[in-house]
Amino acid sequence: MKRKQFVKWSCIIAVFLPGYAGFAEENADTVVYSAIADFSKTEAGEVPYYVHKWKKALAINAGNPKFRNRFARAETPFAEAGGTYDVILTTLRELDGECTYRFLVNGKIIGTVQNAETDVDYAPQKHCFRKVEIPDGATIAVESDCVTNGRVPEGDSTAYARGRWTSVAFTPVGTQTASVEIYGERFLWHKITLKLNGPFSSERAIPNPFTDYRMDVRFTHPVSGKTMVVPGYFAADGNAADSGADSGSLWFCHFRPDVSGVWNYEVSFIQGHQVATGGKGYALDLYNGISGSFEISGDNPAEAPDLRAEGRLRYVGKHHLQFEGSGKYFLKFGPDSPENFLEYYEFDNTPEKGNKGIRHTFASHAKHYNGDGELWGNGKGKNIYGALNYISGTGANSVSMLLNNVGRLVPDPNNGKRPYSGPGDGDRVFPYVDKNERLRFDCSKLAQWERVFDHAEKKGLHLHFKLMELENARDLDGGQLGPERKLFYREMVARFGHHLALNWNMSEEIPVGAETRTEWLKYMEKIDPWQHPRVFHTGPSKDKSKFYAPHLGASELTGISLQTPEAVDTENVFNETKLWVDRSAEAGRPWVVACDEQGPGNLGVNQSFELSRKNVLWGNLMAGGGGVEYYSGGSDLRLDNYAHFEKLLRWSDIAVNEFFQDQHIPFWTMKNHDELLSGGTGHCLSDGKNVFVVYLPEGGRASLNLKQMNGAYEVYWFDPINGGDLVRGSIATVSGGSSVSLGEAPSKPTSDWVVLIRRNNR
């Protein structure tokens, strides 16, 4: 007798079939026919089925050579009311071969499908036949064959797959439901998550939920006319950070409203082979076109350092980034090390064993956790939240990390003795379900990353996302822009691109040519609705022209991430920064030039913190740069305590926050004018009229050329080591019309000093 199984929980399965692109949702009206219990006639085909009790499946006896490459058929009367149904056939994939299946009504073949290859024997696969007309009293049937793929040895030949299948489910068309929930605080710049109850899937499902579905949401603001299309992603059960789930029916899209009032949304949901990266597809009618609206308050309860109080950090065609909400301009500083920040022991699927460095515990920062982070999995995350709290507590505003440092070993086609691509340093950071997979992502781990990034944002930290590095940059698609790289970029944008302050660093020490770099950059420019800054990083070579010059004046690059050979070289960082500030301005598209890694590789800033303050920090700032991050050299991958950078972060806080920000220095309008300075060793930054900042790394006396100026100027001195108030030196005021002495420092004449010369407008 046929057994009916009424499904208590909504379960949505979506499968692409040639000619049957569609969906099927199992719900309370779904009826499931068991292969072994409900199909009474199992010998209706060319060969018979037998019952495989262990798997509760019908199967073909492959041990009989006469049954191979032939179709078996099982039939039964359809006992439900005639009508239109979505039909789901559940089969078992086999290592031995990829069997073909047919579904028939009254002897007519409705559709033909084939199992996908598998690495797991008896892995279930669900095939959907959409909108099938089944008359009253019809006979339904399933056929399958017994085939080999020639890969599994058996005796003198190879083993055959047995065409196993377990059930057929029927859901009346019109009973399916789809729903959207809008979740989040409805304020300006706060994260709004659109949660779609969509197709049920899993990380390893066929079809692949990452490649073969494409969810996008169009957000429109009728009053302002603003429109934005934001990519969505498969979120498993919607709580994977805590549950560890790898399957479910929730799909997320994150949005950050930049204006108040009513926002409308409309979901696009497409299915097809590699549709996520440009393949052709078909709309899934149940989800495609779902629309609604929500309202955003004009209030914003966020307070500094929370970046939601500032808005999105944007490239605005200048040498410095600007917050869209507050209008403030940004000077970056923070740690560059450890670059393997995400090799954290409490993240799912993050192995202890790597090729270098350590898997971090950040145990030294347990004391800095203060209960304000959203933990996961029964109390995990305290130490990494404490690490971010420590960084933020120093006044720093940026943290750096690789999003992927694994790679498959590929020999160089021109020199087989060296790798063309391979694992990066650490070899533990990857967004995928395993280190060798490139088209399936780990939902729970990425949801845990997202909680950490949320916390960083609330602590005022810009996210320096390094997508890849030298060793593994050519791992995806052999270095080209293909389906693996496109999918990686899309998933990172969909999951993390909503954050308010970040940049996409296409690769550390980027190893590919200009044409390929341009393709990568343009694709990121195309798919990122938020248009975050896009940069790339070079090796420590002194001549970087071959890397950067081809991109001058082009829209795809908004800045550069410098690696310099020496942290202690008195002019190295300054000269590199100024060179690309000037050249990019001359090309008509000013770049934001940051110094993010300092040599030598075994020491970095550890060579001398004092000289790094003078030459890295102030060298970049006085050349008109966008800020710095500090690299710890050989200890990079083992650095587990950010207090290592305490002095440098304190000096950077003094420079950026106490001086430039608190003293209202309009650095975004200023450029280097060393030609105005004489009589001492130092640098001059000026807007050319009202404000002059002079940095004297060795103290001493200096003169400033004010011949083209008129009026009176106030002269103040600032201590870049200890901070504090502006103080007077031996000269309090100077006048335009000549070259003027700035006088002597108020104390410690051989220490480094900052001199502020500001027009007296009284």
Secondary structure, DSSP 8 states (H G I E B T S, - for coil): -------SS-EEEEE--TT--EEEEE-TT-EEEEHHHH--B---SSB--EEEGGGTEEE--TTSGGGTT-EEEEEEE--S-SEEEEEEEEEE-BTTB--EEEEEETTEEEEEEE----SSTT-EEEEEEEEEEE-TT-EEEEEEE-B--S-SEETTEE--B---EEEEEEEETT----EEEEES--BTT--EEEEEEEEEEETT-SS-TTTSEEEEEEEEETTTTEEEEEE-EE-TTTTHHHH--SEEEEEEEEE--SS-EEEEEEEEEEESTTGGGT---EE-TTTTT-EEEEEEBS-----TT-GGGT--EE--SSSSEEETTT--EE-EEEE---TTTT-BTTSTT--S--SSS--B--GGGGGG--S-S--BTTTBTHHHHHHHHHHHHTT--EEEEES------EEETTEEEEEEE---SSS---SBSSTT-SS-B-HHHHHHHHHHHHHHHHTT-EEEEE---TTTTTSGGGGSSSHHHHHHHHHHHHHHTTSSSEEEE--TT--S-HHHHHHHHHHHHHH-TT---EE-B--S-S--HHHHGGGTT-TT--EEEEEES-SS-TTHHHHHHHHHHHHHHHTTS--EEEEEEES-TTTGGGG-HHHHIIIIIHHHHHTT--EEEE--GGGGGG---GGGGHHHHHHHHIIIIIIIITTT--GGG-EE-GGGEESSS-EEEE-SSSEEEEEETT----EEE-TT--SEEEEEEE-TTT--S-B--S--EEESSSEEE----SS-TTS-EEEEEEE---
